Structures are given as C-alpha cells and as structure tokens.
Amino acid sequence: MEGPDTVARAILEPVQNTDGALAARLGYWQRFREICDRYGVLLVSDEVICAFGRLGDWFGCDRFGYQPNMIVFTKSVTSGYAPLGGIIVSDRLAAPFLGDSRTFLHGLTFEGHPVSCAVASANVELMEREDLLGNVRHIESVFAEFMARSGELRIVGQVSGYGYFRIAELVKDKHTKTTFTDEECARMLRGALSPALYKAGLFCCAGDRADPVVVLSPPLTCGADELNFIGDTPVEVFTDVWNDVQSK
C-alpha cells in the first residue's frame, strides 16, 4: 500500500507481544535492515517488552543480531519500581541536535525525573552485579522444557517465546487450531482460568487482545525450582479448565 517515498520509519518488536511471543524466522531482521538501508527508512526497535534482560540480553536487537537506528524502552529499565521511559538513537539522528543551535521543542512535566533516573541506574547496576542476564541465558532452556509440558495438552495450540518471555496459546481444537469465540474467551479466561491460576499462586497475564494466550514472564532472578513451579501449575489448571469446558 505504501512505497519508499511515503515511509519514514518502521517500528517493530524483536518478539511480537500482542499475538503471543512471536518471533521472526532466521535471517528476517538482517533482510529487513537491508531494505531499510536501501530506501533510507529508519528502523525503530520497540523494546518496551524485550529490553533489559527479558530475552537474556540488554536489548532484543542484541539477541537477534540487528542494528536499529532507534531503540524505545520503558518499564524494565527500573524493573517497574518507578515510571521511566527513554529512547536511544544513532549518532546520525542525534547530530542535528548537538552540532548547532537547533532545539527539539518537546517536553513533559516529569521529563528527566531524577528519582526515576536514580532508580534506573541502581537497577542496571544490580542487574550487572548479580548477572541476571546470564541467569536468563543459562536457564532459559529449562524454562522451555517446562513450558513444553503445557504444549502437550489438548487445550494448548502451541507454546512459544524466548528467554523469560513465554506464552501458551489456548485453542478449542489442537489439530485445526480453532480458537474460542469472544463469549467463550470471557467465560474461560476471566471467569475460570485467571482466578484458578491466581489461586494456585501463579501471577501471570491471560488475555485475548488477539488469540487467547497465557503470558508467563517471571522475574529474572528465578531459578530452576521457581520455573518448575511455573511450568507445572498451568498444566494442572489448563487440564481442569479443559475438562470443565468439555463438560459444558
């Protein structure tokens, strides 16, 4: 629908969030980088979900080996203890604002808030000292094995994700991948599944902004024991909910 003369930038997530921890196939990012360079399009990496250790690297673009022109981030730079967001730009994009008197006339009341910035600095320092990114990289294969248990259930169409960001997609038919209706999602996700997971001691996100999924994004400090619990609990709850759905 558009051509290179009408596109200034492309904004993409390293791992797509709304539809459920979806990642591109091998080589996609490198090819996308080539196309952006050919037509002068800026590649913006939306790292709101993936940055600061969620995938085992500081940024998702590091995990998948591509160089963006701009990175946008929030949330995890402070581990959620204080509100803060920011952008990282290439030297070429920053140059017009550093080399002469031009000013970017944009501001927010809480811009550059010193408390939030102090929290972010302390958070990043702790992540480095405790090697939390190394913990994610070291144990993510264990998490994948535990998630595979859920993937064998009849109510789960697939499990996917990277690092400490995983999802289980819920379906009515595992073979055809037929999904639930809006009414069924409301009854199953909000009426049964979410309360049951919470009661079992597992805090996670069950949503249906696209297809119904359960998102598991544990703290970066979790080890094998915690991930075992995180892997076992959905198996029990999903099985109970599936039996309830079938009985009705």
C-alpha positions, -999 to 999 in steps of 0.1 A, spaced: 0 0 0 29 23 6 62 30 -11 97 42 0 87 78 -7 60 77 19 76 56 47 100 74 71 104 47 97 94 11 105 86 2 141 89 -35 151 92 -55 182 120 -81 185 94 -106 198 58 -96 189 38 -93 221 1 -88 214 -4 -120 194 17 -140 217 56 -140 219 60 -145 181 95 -142 167 106 -139 131 124 -167 112 161 -168 109 175 -140 87 144 -118 88 160 -90 107 191 -88 86 169 -87 54 147 -60 69 178 -40 78 190 -43 42 156 -30 29 156 0 53 191 9 43 183 7 6 153 31 8 165 54 37 139 41 61 146 43 99 144 10 117 130 15 152 132 -14 177 103 -13 201 120 -28 232 92 -20 258 88 -57 264 121 -72 253 147 -49 268 168 -52 299 172 -89 302 138 -103 293 153 -123 264 187 -127 281 204 -97 265 202 -60 273 181 -55 242 161 -78 219 180 -64 189 212 -79 205 195 -113 208 186 -113 171 217 -96 158 203 -65 141 213 -28 144 183 -4 147 185 34 141 165 40 173 155 20 204 125 29 225 122 14 260 102 18 293 93 -4 323 121 -28 328 149 -2 329 137 3 365 122 -32 369 89 -14 374 98 2 407 95 37 392 80 50 359 106 58 333 109 56 295 136 66 270 150 64 236 184 56 222 193 70 188 222 66 164 249 93 161 234 104 128 200 111 143 214 129 173 238 151 152 214 178 142 206 185 179 242 185 191 261 204 164 242 237 162 216 258 180 185 238 168 162 226 196 138 198 198 107 216 211 91 189 231 88 184 268 69 166 296 63 177 332 82 147 345 109 147 319 143 136 332 129 130 367 159 125 390 143 99 412 133 76 384 167 80 368 184 71 401 162 40 403 171 30 368 209 35 375 207 14 406 186 -13 389 210 -16 359 240 -18 384 223 -46 403 215 -65 371 252 -63 362 264 -72 396 241 -102 400 245 -113 363 207 -116 359 211 -116 321 235 -146 325 209 -163 347 182 -160 320 205 -173 292 217 -202 314 183 -214 324 160 -205 295 164 -240 281 150 -253 313 121 -229 311 114 -241 275 113 -278 287 88 -269 315 67 -250 290 67 -280 267 46 -298 292 17 -274 286 23 -277 249 12 -313 250 -23 -305 264 -53 -306 242 -63 -270 251 -29 -256 241 -23 -249 204 14 -240 208 39 -226 232 65 -201 221 88 -174 232 124 -167 242 143 -161 274 119 -154 303 91 -144 279 68 -174 270 32 -179 261 7 -208 258 -19 -203 231 -53 -217 240 -74 -234 214 -107 -254 211 -91 -279 186 -54 -287 188 -53 -301 153 -72 -273 134 -60 -246 158 -97 -234 161 -98 -206 186 -125 -197 211 -153 -172 205 -153 -139 223 -180 -152 247 -161 -184 254 -129 -164 260 -146 -142 285 -161 -171 303 -129 -192 302 -101 -166 306 -117 -141 330 -143 -164 346 -122 -195 352 -86 -195 341 -73 -163 357 -89 -169 391 -76 -205 391 -41 -195 382 -41 -168 409 -55 -192 435 -27 -217 426 -1 -190 434 9 -181 398 7 -144 388 5 -142 350 -14 -125 322 -43 -142 305 -55 -121 276 -74 -122 243 -64 -90 225 -58 -113 196 -60 -151 201 -64 -162 238 -30 -167 254 -14 -170 288 18 -150 291 45 -161 315 72 -136 322 88 -144 355 113 -123 374 149 -125 361 160 -139 394 141 -171 390 160 -204 391 151 -239 381 129 -245 412 107 -215 405 105 -223 368 94 -258 376 65 -244 396 57 -220 368 58 -249 343 37 -274 365 9 -250 376 -5 -242 341 -6 -280 333 -28 -286 363 -50 -255 358 -53 -259 320 -64 -296 325 -91 -286 350 -104 -258 327 -104 -281 296 -123 -307 315 -148 -280 326 -151 -267 290 -157 -302 277 -184 -309 303 -204 -279 292 
